[in-house]
C-alpha cells in the first residue's frame, strides 16, 4: 500500500533558511542543506524548498543550494518560487529538483502547466494553489502569496489544471494557514473529490492529531507543514509514529 | 565503470549523484565504445514512452544496448525500466527494447489517484542479488502513471496499487528494471544501487 507522505517545507532567501530551524546539534540552522539532511534523518518523505529571493543573483545561490542538497540527500525534492517559464523549469530540474511547484505564474499563464508537462512529464509539475472561502462550499483562487483574489472558482481551476497535465496539487488554505487549528478539511475534501491526481494538504497544522485527521477525513495523499517542524514543536518522526499507531500507512 | 546512458531523457543527474555518493565510478555517455567497455549499464528515463524510445533510436544506441544487455548487468530505472519491455501504450503504441517480455499499460482503476506517487512497500517474490538485504518491510519511492504487465516469473518484487505494480523486474540473467527510483529511495535505494554494481565483480 502507498504510504501517506509527510513533507516539511523550507522558505529560502538568498540561500539561507528564512526562519531558522531549531535543530539540536546543528549550529548553522540557516543552512538549507543541513536542514534537508536533518529532515531526511527524521523520516521526511519529501522536502520542499521555496525560494523567496527577489534578485537574479539570489536565484543562482538558491540553485546552488538545490545542487548541494541533491548530492547529499537521496529523497524527492520539490522546488517552488520564482518559476516563470519552461526555461526556469528546465534549469531547476537540472539543478537536481525532482518536481517544480508553480503557483501564481500558473494562474497568470496556464499554458506553462501544459508546456511543462509535455516536455518534462506530468510527474514533475506540481501546481500550488492558495484558496480562500467566499461562501458555503465555494472558494476562490488567490495569487502573490495569498494577497490578490483572482476571482477564479477553486474547483474549476482544479479541473482545469488536471486537464492541462499537472501531476500533483499542493493546496494551501488561506483561512487555515497560520491558525494552527488544523487543515481545512472541507476544502480538501472538495478538491480531492474533483480530481484524481495526488493532493498535498497545506496550511493549518498545529498539533499531531491534525495529520491523522486530514488523512482520515480527506483523500489527501500527503501533508505539508513548515513552522511546526522548523521550531521543533513536532518532529516528522513523531507525526509518523502517531499516524502509524492510529492505523495510517506511513513509511 | 558504470555507464549511465545519456539520450536526452530525464534527470540523469540524480542517478549520477547517488553513484558518486556511493563512491562508484560512473560516466554519463552516449558513446557506443564506452558502453561496450563499461562494467555495467544504467538506463534512466523520465517522460513518455514513445518520445524516449524515439530519442534512444535517434541516438543510434538501440543495437549496442540490446547486445550489451546480454553480457553485463543492465538496470533500467523508471521509464528506463518500462523501455525494457516489448511494447508501450502511452499516447499510442510503440515498440520497446524487447529485453523482457511484456507490455506497459496505463494504471487505471476507478477512483484511484494517478500518478502512483510516493513511497510504497515492496513485496519480494524471490531472491535476487540486486535485492540483498532488502525485506518486504522496506519502502521505495515511485512516481509513474504506467506500469509493466508481465509474467510473475519476471517480477522480483512488486508493490500494491490498484493491483500488482511490478517494482523490480528481471530476465533472470543480466537485465534488471526498477519502476521505482532507487536514487530517491533513501538508504533502501542506495543499497539496491550498490547491490546492482556489486554484480559486476
Interface residues (C-beta under 8 A of the other chain):
Chain A: X1 X2 X3 X4 X5 X40 X45 X70 X71 X72 X74 X75 X76 X93 X94 X96 X98 X120 X121 X122 X123 X124 X167 X168 X196 X197 X198 X219 X221 X222 X251
Chain B: X10 X11 X13 X14 X17 X18 X20 X21 X46 X47 X48 X111 X112 X113 X114 X115 X116 X117 X118 X119 X120 X121 X139 X141 X142 X143 X144 X145 X159 X160 X161 X181 X183 X184 X185 X186 X187 X189 X190
